[in-house]
Amino acid sequence: MLVASIILTSISQVLLVLFVFLKGRKNLTNILFALIGVSSLAWALSSYFSIVLLNSPNVIDVVRLILFCVVWQNTFFYLFAKVFPDTNWHYSKKHLYGYLVFSAAVSVSTLSPIVFTGVKVSEGSPVAIAGPGMLLFVVHASFSIIQAFRFLGKKYQKSKGTLRRQLQILILASVLVWVVVPVTNFAITPLLKTTFFIELSPVYTFIFAGIIAYAIISSKLFDIRAALARSVGYILSLGFIGLLFSTAAYLALTWIGPDHLTDSFERGIYIGLALVTALTYPYAKAFFEKVTTRLFFKDAYDTQEFLNELNEVLVQKIVLDPLLSASANIISENLKSSKTTFIIRETAYFPLRIIGDPINLSKEDHELLKERTVQVADKIVVADQLEESDQLLRRFMVAKDIAVLGRLVSNVEYLIEGVGYLSLGPKRNGEPYSKKDLEVLEIITNELVIAVENGLRFEEIEAFNNTLQDKIDLATKQLKRTNDKLKALDETKDEFISMASHQLRTPLTSVKGYVSMVLEGDAGELNDMQRKLLEQSFISSQRMVYLIADLLNLSRLRTGKFVIEAVPSNLSELIQGEVEQLTATAAGRKLKLAYKKPESFPTLMLDETKIRQVIMNFVDNAIYYTPAGGTIEINLRETNDIVEFTVHDDGIGVPKSEQPHLFNKFYRAKNAQKARPDGTGLGLFMAKKVIVAQGGALVFSSSEGKGSTFGFTFSKAKLKVPVPKPAADTDQTK
């Protein structure tokens, strides 16, 4: 029985040490635990041999070897408790080297007579005779064990979740090896003079290995569950196949019997059974893999099934709330999260939303979350893995019971807030989220970003459609009120212009008339200077009369009172009169005004007053927009069908981009504004109205910097003077 326990203990210890060491060759925690396993196994074997060699003179060497193993077992336990669960040594190296030197010195002393001078057998039990060096061993052991338990206790108090459970199991296993064993083997054994407890040493180590194995399975200790599960599954598969082959071979050979069995027949049976077992192995392997997966990974899930289930929801649903609620349920069910919550940022139509399990999140909390996660610049944020610089975010996540935060961002830089967050609470079984969980979460967040963005667009369109009619009605009412105000202002303006024009025209007519009388000599002879000044006054008065006429016509257009009063007119005479009035102005600006009056010209039905304004406007503009030294050509011609009047200058011209707007009310080209700041922008507008109203068409062409041509054409047939009807014969009428 003792031998069996030694073999079982040795195998379990070796496997445990190999699994832990191979899983983390560069992990100091794994390395130290493996060393604990090696020293514990050496201690158990030494204890066994101390019983076997009880009556041998070499028993003292074995007893000293036991203490040597115990020294290093205590040393590795101390270092392990100091480091766990970190991967490297973060403490004073001077302290480390000093402690290792002290341990080495004590271990060397245990192999000499300083600690044990000899062994005497009393009533069948070995009793070691302590030497002066025993005090050094006791000091080292007491310091190492007490400090190790102090380290583990402090870490247990500060820990949470899976780490706390791991520490619970480690402390339990450590009490067995570093408290129970010293009490039984070094205190009770000499007192009771029995080897019973020494014989239990392999059992202690076996129980220790079993507790650690349970911690590996249930609490992911050393993170070797996957390797252990595969190994156990492989061993069980091979064992099952071997048992199947052996049983089948035994039954076949027994059934056939030795009398009918030949060598070739036996070989055939073995070959057939080998083929059957070979074909059976894949099914056995798959079966035992499922069994070990359920044993080692109770929270396991099929990644592809998980993603397929989630994608089905994302494809079928478009409304955001039910989509994310269903997604939260699927994620929570597979990842075993205690709570799953979506935090969707504020939009133009909806405030900040919490969808899924409730979470207390204020607007200030959301601002902090947005600010800190952008600085982290990771898509999946794990609270326990945040750096020192991100402790503010870590404290926030811990306070809100958030273990993992998935950022719903589409930008690969992750330096934006995105559409929101996927918040996961701690796992329901207290374990941390594995590397596989985090990889799946990153895939999920990439898919959720698209779904949430589509949902937000759908909400925006739906909300827009719901409010569109209200907005249109409101905008229509506002536009109507504004339009009514503009109409009222426009009417007031027209009334003012009409009133002002009428009031100005009466005194201006008197001024113009008296100036004309003085020029004609009714008030006596004038000298040249007086005549020149009065002529300028008369021209300005005439221009003012035309301006007032434009304003009155503009007002009449608005009120529908603009009418054409056509009378038989000689267009060539009208042009001659306007040219004569403007000749002095042109000369004052050093311009040549050229007009050749036709010898004969047909009489046309025209509104003389309005046509005079058009002619005067075209010529006056040419005078003001042509630099000194230029020439203004005025032409009047007729064909069989039309009459055409044009004024051509070599002035500043009109920019091509502004030509489409030139005949709009109050519009003036930019270069014209600079050349003549006092213009009104009404002349060309009214000219077009007058010409079109009489059935004519505008003539216009211009090139900036090269001059312009303005004019009009009329159909002779449309403006033909009607022939008066002959008077009726009185006698015939009677």
Protein Blocks (a to p, Z undefined) as FASTA:
>chain_A
ZZmmmmmmmmmmmmmmmmmmmmmmmlmklmmmmmmmmmmmmmmmmmmmmmmmmmpcklmm
mmmmmmmmmmmmmmmmmmmmmmomcfbdcbdfklmmmmmmmmmmmmmmmmpmklmnbdcd
eehiacddddfklmmmmmmmmmmmmmmmmmmmmmmmmpghjllmmmmmmmmmmmmmmmmm
mmmmmmmmmmnopaklmmmmmmmmmmmmmmmmmmmmmnopgilmmmmmmmmmmmmmmmmm
mmmmmmmmmmmmmmnopmlpcfklmmmmmmmmmmmmmmmmmmmmmmmmmmmmmmmmmmbc
cfklmmmmmmmmmmmpmbfklmmmmmmmmmmmmnopabdcddddddfkbccddehjdddd
dfklmmmmmmmmmmnopabdcfklpcfklmmmmmmmmmnopabdcdddfbfnlpagbjbd
cdddddfklpacdfklmmmmmmmmmmmmmmmmmmmmmmmmmmmmmmmmmmmmmmmmmmmm
mmmmmmmmmmmmmmmmmmmmmmmmmmmmmmmmmmmmmmnopnopcdfklmmmmmmmmmmm
mmmmmmmmmmmmmmmmmnopaccddddddfklmmmmmmmmmmmmmmmnopacdddddfbd
cdddddfklmmmmmmmmmmmmmmmpcehiacdddddddfkbccdddddfbebpafklmmm
mmpghiacfklmmmmmmbgolmmmmmmmmmmmnopacdddddehiapcddddddfklmpc
cdddddddfklmZZ
